[in-house]
Amino acid sequence: RRGGVKRISAMIYEETRGVLKSFLEGVIRDAVTYTEHAKRKTVTSLDVVYAL
């Protein structure tokens, strides 16, 4: 392959997408929880950092 990049199975992309989706769902859920606890309606970047 060009640039020394090897071909990989398409299933890897599906699995990676699923893992990333579940990770982001958890982070967003936690960030929203922080926002609600602070009685705000806007999620801030600090909420996301704390959720991580």
C-alpha positions as CSV (number, residue, x, y, z in Angstrom):
1,R,0.0,0.0,0.0
2,R,1.0,3.5,-0.6
3,G,2.8,5.2,2.3
4,G,3.4,1.9,4.1
5,V,-0.2,1.7,5.3
6,K,-1.5,-1.8,5.6
7,R,-5.0,-2.8,4.7
8,I,-7.2,-3.8,7.7
9,S,-10.5,-5.5,7.9
10,A,-13.7,-3.4,7.6
11,M,-15.0,-5.0,10.8
12,I,-12.3,-3.1,12.7
13,Y,-14.0,0.1,11.8
14,E,-17.4,-1.1,12.9
15,E,-16.0,-2.3,16.3
16,T,-14.1,1.0,16.8
17,R,-17.2,3.0,16.0
18,G,-19.2,1.0,18.6
19,V,-16.5,1.4,21.3
20,L,-16.2,5.2,20.6
21,K,-20.0,5.6,20.6
22,S,-20.4,3.9,24.0
23,F,-17.5,5.9,25.4
24,L,-18.9,9.2,24.3
25,E,-22.4,8.3,25.5
26,G,-21.0,7.8,29.0
27,V,-18.9,11.0,29.0
28,I,-21.9,13.1,27.7
29,R,-24.2,11.5,30.3
30,D,-21.8,12.4,33.1
31,A,-21.2,15.9,31.7
32,V,-25.0,16.5,31.6
33,T,-25.2,15.2,35.2
34,Y,-22.7,17.8,36.3
35,T,-24.6,20.5,34.5
36,E,-27.9,19.6,36.0
37,H,-26.4,19.4,39.5
38,A,-25.1,23.0,39.1
39,K,-28.6,24.0,38.0
40,R,-27.4,25.2,34.6
41,K,-28.8,24.5,31.1
42,T,-25.5,24.8,29.2
43,V,-22.9,22.2,29.3
44,T,-19.4,23.8,29.7
45,S,-16.1,22.5,28.7
46,L,-15.2,22.0,32.4
47,D,-18.2,19.7,32.8
48,V,-16.8,17.5,30.1
49,V,-13.3,17.6,31.6
50,Y,-14.7,16.6,35.0
51,A,-16.7,13.8,33.3
52,L,-13.5,12.4,31.9
